[in-house]
Amino acid sequence: MSDALSETIERGRTRLAEVLRHMQGSLRSECAFTGDDVKSLRALLAEMEPVILQSSELRRTRPELAAQVEEYKSQLLELQKTVEKISSENRP
């Protein structure tokens, strides 16, 4: 049975995966990544910040969550790479 923290992490992972797909689609000119999308991303990152800040502790105290936390962190790295691509494409 899932608990609230596990559900929060899973919801964050799912939402971040959706944002990443949308951002990557915008890189391929399939859609636009708008200001509203940025606001949604900022809200997601703010919601997940406490989880990331305690990720080391969670690995020790809640090892059953380690895989979820690591997957989210991997998604954050992918997000960083995608933002860098978008930034480099928008440079003069």
N, C-alpha and C positions, 0 to 999 in steps of 0.2 A: 504494500500500500504506500502511495506517495505521501510525502509530507509537504508542508508549505514551502520550505526552502527548495526542495527538489522540484516542485512545480514552478517556482519562480525562475530557477535556472533553466529549466526546459522551455518555459515561455520565452525567456530572453534569447536562448539559442535559436528558437524557431523564428522569432521576430528579426534577429540579426541576419539569419540566413535569407529571409525575404528582402531585407534592406540591401544585402550584398548582391543578390540577383538583380534587383532594380538598378543599383549603381552600375553593375557590369553591363546591364542592358543599355544604360545611358552612354556608356563608353562606346558601345556598338551602334549608337544613334537609333536605337529601337524605342527609346522613351526619354523623357526629360526627368532629371533629378532636380526637384524644385525646392524652394525655401521651406515648404511644408514638410518635405521629406527630411530635410536637415533638422527641423524641429523635432520630428518623430524620432530620429536617430539620437539626438541629444537627450530626449526624455528616456529612451531605452538605456543609454549609457549611464545616465544618472541613477536609474532604478537598479542597475546591475553593479554599480560601483562598490556598494558595501560587500557584495559577494566576492568581488575580485580582491578587495582589500583584505579579506579574511581567507583567501584561497589557501595559503600555506597552512593555516590552522585547520581549515576544513579537511585538507588531505589527511591530517593526523586524527582529528576527532570524528570525522564522517567519511571514512574511506569509500563508502558506497557512492559518494558524490564526486569522487576524484575524476572519473571519466567525463562526467558532464561538465565539470569546471574546466578541465583541460580542453575539451572540445570548444567551449566558449572562448577560451584564451586563443586557440588556434584561429577561430573566426575573427577575433580582434586583430590578429596579425594580418589576416587576409584583408580586413577592412583598411588597415593602415596602408597596405600595398595598393589597394584600389584608390584610396584618397590621393596617394602620391601620383598615381597614373593620371587621375583627373587634374590634379594640380599642374603636372608637367604638360598636359595637353592645353591648358589654359594660359600658359606663359607665352609672351610675345616672341 
